[in-house]
Amino acid sequence: KKFLGERQIQYEEVDIDLTPEAVTIVKQLNHGMRSVPTIVFPGGSILVEPSTDQLAEKLGLPFGSN
């Protein structure tokens, strides 16, 4: 959240403890595991518990040693 907020990247946060249907989706995407964060991008690709470097790379943003 901090990484995205600092870069003013909009996203929708869904708390799986408060949204039962979100639990189902997260478990389907993660072979039955409640892995968070699970980030679903437009187009359907996902990242599960990504590092900041992985998230930056996916978004095409500089980070880390770049």
C-alpha positions in Angstrom: 0.0 0.0 0.0 2.8 2.4 0.9 4.6 1.8 -2.4 1.4 2.4 -4.5 0.4 5.4 -2.3 3.8 7.1 -2.6 3.5 6.9 -6.4 -0.2 8.0 -6.4 -1.2 4.7 -8.1 -4.9 4.1 -7.7 -6.0 0.7 -6.5 -9.0 -0.9 -4.8 -8.3 -2.6 -1.5 -10.5 -5.5 -0.5 -10.3 -6.9 3.1 -11.0 -10.6 2.9 -11.9 -10.7 6.5 -14.8 -8.3 5.7 -15.8 -9.5 2.3 -16.7 -13.2 2.2 -16.8 -13.4 -1.6 -13.2 -12.1 -1.8 -12.0 -15.0 0.4 -13.4 -17.4 -2.2 -11.6 -15.5 -5.1 -8.3 -15.4 -3.2 -8.5 -19.1 -2.4 -9.3 -20.0 -6.0 -6.3 -18.0 -7.2 -4.0 -19.5 -4.6 -4.8 -23.2 -4.6 -6.9 -23.0 -1.5 -4.6 -20.7 0.4 -5.7 -17.3 1.9 -2.5 -15.6 0.6 -2.5 -11.8 1.0 -1.9 -9.6 -0.7 -3.1 -11.1 -3.9 -3.0 -8.4 -6.5 -5.3 -8.8 -9.5 -4.5 -6.6 -12.5 -6.7 -5.5 -15.4 -6.4 -8.3 -17.9 -6.4 -11.0 -15.1 -2.8 -11.4 -14.3 -1.9 -11.7 -10.6 0.9 -11.2 -8.1 0.8 -13.0 -4.8 2.7 -11.6 -1.9 5.0 -9.7 -4.2 8.2 -7.9 -3.2 8.3 -4.2 -3.9 10.8 -5.0 -6.8 8.3 -7.4 -8.3 5.5 -5.0 -8.1 7.6 -2.2 -9.6 8.6 -4.4 -12.4 5.0 -5.4 -13.1 4.0 -1.8 -13.2 7.0 -0.7 -15.3 8.3 1.6 -12.5 11.9 2.1 -11.5 12.8 0.7 -8.0 15.7 -0.8 -6.1 19.0 -1.0 -7.9 17.6 0.3 -11.2 
